[in-house]
């Protein structure tokens, strides 16, 4: 079941536009300065389905995650981003050892750790903010159109094949 709140309000639209403009401007900066960044993402599995999200400012499917805060570990960032983007809480010790990737597709020198967690039982309730994250669901990875996945998700899924 997909998590999507109906009818975003005026404030939600303002936030979405702010995210879009900010992301657009950041991509221009990244194109010329290629800053180093660090991020953490979570591949959350439940009943052979993978949790994916869609952002208001990026195209395509992504894993929940984002950048590290100052003095934050990859593990702490992964758990925080999963909670912020989907409302799903996991304990740090429940996450696997990360798989590290080096990405440059957005113009950044991006170093990301991807953690896995396999849930037992029923899928948790997903709660999105409809501002940064506009859609989320557990999906069969075989049904995800690869051309609609971001680079990290494509690479992660290729490793599963």
C-alpha positions in Angstrom: 0.0 0.0 0.0 1.4 3.4 -1.0 1.7 6.2 1.5 0.4 9.4 -0.1 -1.6 12.1 1.6 -4.4 13.5 -0.5 -4.7 17.1 -1.5 -1.6 18.9 -0.4 -2.5 22.3 1.0 -1.1 25.7 0.1 1.8 25.5 2.6 2.7 22.1 1.2 2.9 23.6 -2.3 5.1 26.4 -1.0 7.5 23.9 0.6 7.6 21.8 -2.6 8.5 24.8 -4.7 11.2 25.9 -2.2 12.7 22.4 -2.4 12.6 22.5 -6.2 14.2 25.9 -6.5 16.9 25.1 -3.8 17.7 21.8 -5.5 18.0 23.5 -8.9 20.4 26.1 -7.6 22.4 23.6 -5.7 22.9 21.5 -8.8 24.3 24.6 -10.6 26.8 25.1 -7.7 27.7 21.4 -7.7 28.4 21.4 -11.4 31.2 24.0 -11.0 32.6 23.2 -7.5 32.1 19.4 -7.1 31.8 19.5 -3.3 32.4 16.3 -1.3 29.3 15.1 0.4 28.4 12.1 2.6 25.0 10.5 2.8 23.3 7.4 4.3 20.4 5.5 2.8 18.3 2.5 3.9 17.1 -0.4 1.8 14.1 -1.5 4.0 12.7 -4.8 3.0 9.4 -6.4 4.1 8.0 -9.6 2.6 10.4 -9.4 -0.4 9.3 -5.8 -1.1 11.5 -2.8 -1.0 10.5 0.6 0.5 11.0 3.4 -2.0 10.2 7.1 -2.0 9.6 9.9 -4.4 10.9 13.4 -3.6 9.1 16.6 -4.5 12.2 18.0 -6.1 13.8 15.0 -7.9 12.4 12.7 -10.5 12.1 9.0 -10.0 12.2 6.4 -7.3 14.8 6.6 -4.5 15.8 4.8 -1.3 15.0 6.8 1.9 18.1 8.7 3.0 20.1 11.9 2.8 23.1 13.8 4.0 25.0 13.4 7.2 24.7 16.2 9.8 27.9 17.5 11.5 29.4 14.9 13.8 26.9 12.3 12.8 27.9 8.8 11.8 26.5 7.0 8.7 24.6 4.7 10.9 23.0 7.6 12.9 22.1 9.4 9.7 20.5 6.3 8.1 18.2 5.8 11.0 17.4 9.5 11.3 16.7 9.9 7.5 14.4 6.8 7.5 12.5 8.2 10.4 12.2 11.7 9.0 11.2 10.6 5.5 8.9 7.7 6.3 8.1 7.7 10.0 9.7 4.2 10.4 11.9 3.9 13.4 14.7 1.3 13.5 17.4 0.8 16.2 20.9 1.3 15.0 21.9 -2.3 15.7 19.1 -3.5 13.4 20.8 -2.2 10.3 23.3 -4.2 8.3 26.9 -3.1 7.7 26.8 -0.5 5.0 27.7 -1.0 1.4 29.5 2.1 0.3 29.1 3.8 -3.1 30.8 6.7 -4.8 28.5 8.8 -6.9 29.1 11.8 -9.1 25.9 12.0 -11.1 24.6 15.2 -9.4 28.0 17.0 -9.8 29.0 16.2 -6.2 31.7 13.9 -5.0 29.1 11.9 -3.1 30.1 9.1 -0.7 27.1 7.2 0.5 26.6 4.2 2.8 23.6 2.0 2.1 22.2 0.0 5.0 19.8 -2.9 4.7 17.1 -4.0 7.2 14.7 -6.9 6.7 11.4 -6.6 8.6 9.4 -9.6 9.7 5.6 -9.5 9.8 3.4 -6.8 8.5 4.7 -3.7 6.8 4.9 -0.7 9.1 2.7 2.3 8.7 4.4 4.8 6.4 4.0 8.5 7.3 5.3 11.0 4.8 5.4 14.8 5.1 4.0 15.5 1.5 6.5 18.3 1.3 9.9 16.7 0.7 8.6 13.2 0.3 5.4 13.0 -1.8 5.0 9.2 -2.2 6.3 6.0 -0.6 5.5 2.3 -0.8 6.9 -1.2 -0.5 7.3 -2.4 -4.0 8.5 -5.6 -5.8 11.9 -4.5 -7.1 11.4 -6.5 -10.3 8.5 -4.2 -11.2 10.5 -0.9 -10.7 11.3 0.6 -14.2 15.0 1.1 -14.0 14.9 4.2 -16.1 12.7 5.8 -13.3 15.2 5.0 -10.5 17.9 7.3 -9.3 21.5 6.2 -9.7 21.9 4.8 -6.2 18.8 2.7 -6.4 19.8 1.4 -9.9 23.2 0.3 -8.6 21.8 -1.2 -5.5 19.2 -3.2 -7.5 21.9 -4.4 -10.0 23.9 -5.9 -7.1 20.8 -8.0 -6.2 20.6 -9.6 -9.7 
